[in-house]
Amino acid sequence: MRHRHGLRKLNRTSSHRLAMLRNMTVSLLRHEMIHTTLPKAKELRRVVEPILTLGKRPTLANRRLAFNRLRDRGIVTKLFAELGPRYAKRNGGYLRILKHGFRKGDNAPMAVVELLDRPEVQAQPEEKAPKA
């Protein structure tokens, strides 16, 4: 039985695991999409979703809690200015985890983690010069 065995250790010490998940959270909030292994992605969901829930209510206490967990002022500002209002009407489920094949070296299952309701980036159509 695996009662009360809640988290994946990911073959790391606790300090390394917390630092890795903090870095991955900051990267995900900055770029809104990252590539990682599937177990890391599933564990990342447990870290990111409560932080996005904090961003929905812009109080000083929530800003301090977010800064304590992220340690990046720019990302905390983005969290409360852009991401919080974007997810104000959504009750959880802010991430999408898509399986993305296997890594070439060790055949580890890979995943794409992205935030839902991302604004689409419009590609600039390039005009080709007429051939003379």
Summary of the structure (lengths in Angstrom):
residues: 132
radius of gyration: 18.0
end to end distance: 74.4
largest distance: 74.4
contacts: 311
relative contact order: 0.17
helix: 45%
strand: 15%
